[in-house]
Amino acid sequence: MKKLYCNGTIYTMDEKMPKAEAVAVEDGRIAEVYETKPANWAGELHDLGGCTMLPGFIDGHSHFTGCANSFGQCDLSNAENFDEIVEIMGQFIQSREIPKGKWVTGVNYDHNFLEEKEHPNREILDRIGNDHPILIVHVSNHMGVVNTCGLEKQNIAKNVQNPQGGRYGRFEDTGELNGYLEENAFINFQKSISSFDLETMKKNVLLAQDLYARYGITTIQDGMVVEGLYPLLKMFAREGLFKIDVVGYVDLENSRKLYQENKEDYAYHNRFRLGGYKIFLDGSPQGKTAWLKEPYEGSQEKGYPIHSDEHVYELIEEALQDHAQLLAHCNGDAAGEQYVAQFHKVMQDHAWENSYRPVMIHAQLVRNEELVKMKEIEMIPSFFAAHTYYWGDIHLANLGGGRGSRISPVKDAVRAGIRYTFHQDTPVLAPDVMKTISCAVNRITRNGVSLAENQKVSVMEALKAVTIYAAYQYQEEAEKGSIETGKKANFVILEKDPFLVKKEELEHIQVRETIVEDLIIYKK
């Protein structure tokens, strides 16, 4: 039986019919879109109650299993100093009754907002106790700190060498390891200690989906699938755990065969598919590891690249040989320049016509020169637009007024005539889409500073980033992203109309319902 969604405001994101009065759905798909509500409807009604319906929001980039794992980790986002980190972690270990010798992980500390204005070291973490190996993870997920017990457990000694694209922190006076891990040193360390309880992980996967659904998201990304993770995602799909579509991107540097040998997963099976590859080209601007063309304020440091130009060329070449979409983490302008330049070079050298819609993840400092060149190869910037609020003040301090004010230059992408998307990089931030939309529209920092007025976008321009443009990024625009006949019945129902509220109130708009193929997966 057909169902009719009506009695509210419906924005379709379809330029041919931007607004509708009713939408008919059958078998999980949109059967018809009505500019005027039908006078006589014999089927089922879904009364919107005066609320606003949009296409379901689409996550431009996140780490789904990282979000799931975070439910079993200690949240340090409210810690204001080293003492509070020690206290919160200690209480977490005690309340969870974590057995001696088991790894304990804390997440979301941010040295920028600690009273000490620096990362803690292993001696600070040793105060929590010596019975557990402990790792705390920076909010950027690009660095962290491990205690002495943890270093010893992983046999990491003073003579360890820095990996390419990463480093181990050391005490200046002795040269001893201080427990700080950055970029590839941190990433490699994290991989070495990964362990989980399967039943707990299944519960956390369901909790993570509920979190995404609460914010109206109907397609999720897992932005770094490695060989150990892939069979888990397959199992979760096989067992029917996914009620939201999950798209995984494979670690190209280390797991290319995984993508090549699992072609059956290029299409959805039980709401999971592989979307392509992911690589990292630099680090974090708030952590000063993003690769810049000019130094950070008051410093000679410019951050650093993860790979040489030659290796980036090889990675792009491999992705295109496999006809795969490539996502590249680029925060700094130098990293953005490297990605665009090498992609152009590969395309030209091989006379390839199809780029498979590559994505520049974060694009915090992408320059106009690159945006123009990105259009030529259909490269999409996926902006972490909430940086303007959460770390805008830090960027002003680290980058100066000119560069810092222009972070997340979404309007320049609009002017360049290219499609763009938004993301929250969950679990770095909660997948709060309306908060991100507010950040892109208002561009106000935590301290109330207005950033680059010429980069503010309209509400419509912001909504496109999480609907029709995001569907295009995933190459699913025929199925998702707008309310059109034949597409999946994926909707988000908002309690207020984002076009009618004051711009300052956008972030407070609540999701009333999230619907995937006509099934309600969240209801307030």
Secondary structure by P-SEA (a helix, b strand, c coil): cbbbbccccccccccccccccbbbbcccccccccccccccccccccccccbbbccccccccccaaaaaaaaacccccccccaaaaaaaaaaaaaaacccccbbbbbcccccccccccccccaaaaaaaccccbbbbbccccccccccaaaaaaaccccccccccccbbbbccccccccccccaaaaaaaaaaaccccaaaaaaaaaaaaaaaaaacccccccccccccaaaaaaaaaaacccccbbbbbccccccaaaaaaccccccccccbbbcccccccbbbccccccccccccccccccbbbcccaaaaaaaaaaaaaacbbbbbbcccaaaaaaaaaaaaaaaaaacccccccccccccccccaaaaaaaaaabbbbbcccccccccaaaaaaaccccccccccaaaaaaaaccccccccccccccccaaaaaaaaacccccccccccccccccaaaaaaaacaaaaaaacccccccccccccccbbbbbcccccccccccccccccccccccccccccc
